[in-house]
């Protein structure tokens, strides 16, 4: 069967302005990626992973050696439609939202409108961004930008998916989501995946075969079982034993085999512990502090009939004014609301003392004058008396 990616003697040397060799980023690399496998390029920063990927994509020309993709030269335009690529940094148009971003890339592949909509809905659901699909990607966090970058790499339903540091900048939950997507793409959809990472856990969990690079050279290659197996040791697991049994086991191994027995308590990885705590909290419907506060506020407002009820609820908690020990003098009768309205109109329209008083404007014919009460009459008499004294 023809390999999806084949590289023989691949070498890349970066030169300075005077054409002098400065950096040998990749040195005599032989690589073979079979259809349907998830292949990991593992190595520290500067080991040649990104340079190798760029030569596979045809973005860099090798100094020596050759590389083919689907049996063709990497610069052949015919194979571009079959490749999806997530670069180490996601370069996205910050003023487009997630749907517009995916629609833009789908249009570049000339996908029909109905297929574009279907693919966009599926991918937003797959990467967990459906709820923020209308938000501009410029407002996304780095982790969210990585996930929308993964979606755009899948928009054309590629046969080969090349991912350069796919979990860079993601929190444990986002990293787990992306790794689950990669595993599903390989096992369920039979995609060929080339994954570059310096994170050991990422490669170990999702890849079926791995190559470890250092200094531009391959230092180890094989399946995960072949690379990780330690032939000089054997590991046994059992339930907890008492001290006497452990001592007896150590004695038997020492006497019969002449070797030492190392016994330790297994430990969880920090990522597994973190994810288990979050899953348990979700199962118990425990929210974070921010979510809980928002829920309480929303519930409080939902129970009220309107703004007056909210004000009444807030004022209700204030302490009442204690009654005075001595009886207060009788207060004059308070004018009604209509009396206060008449008084305000008279005061606002009353002229200055040096100017002659102007008659009050007649009310509109359509509005009947408010009925005057005894309190109204007394207020008017007091105002007129004060006016005569001033004159």
Secondary structure, DSSP 8 states (H G I E B T S, - for coil): ---SEEEEEEEEEEE-TT--EEEEEEEEEEEEE-TT-EEEEE--TTSSHHHHHHHHHTSS--SEEEEEETTEETT-GGGGGGEEEE-SS----TTSBHHHHHHHHHHHTT--HHHHHHHHHHHHHHTT-GGGTTSBGGGS-HHHHHHHHHHHHTTT--SEEEEESTTTT--HHHHHHHHHHHHHHHHTS--EEEEEES-HHHHHHH-SEEEEEETTEEEEEEEHHHHH--TT------S---HHHHHHHHHHHHHHH------------HHHHHHHHHHHHHHTT---HHHHHHHHHHHHHHHSSSHHHHHHHHHHTS------SS----------HHHHHHHHHHHHH---TTS---------TTS------HHHHHHHHHHHHHHHHH-
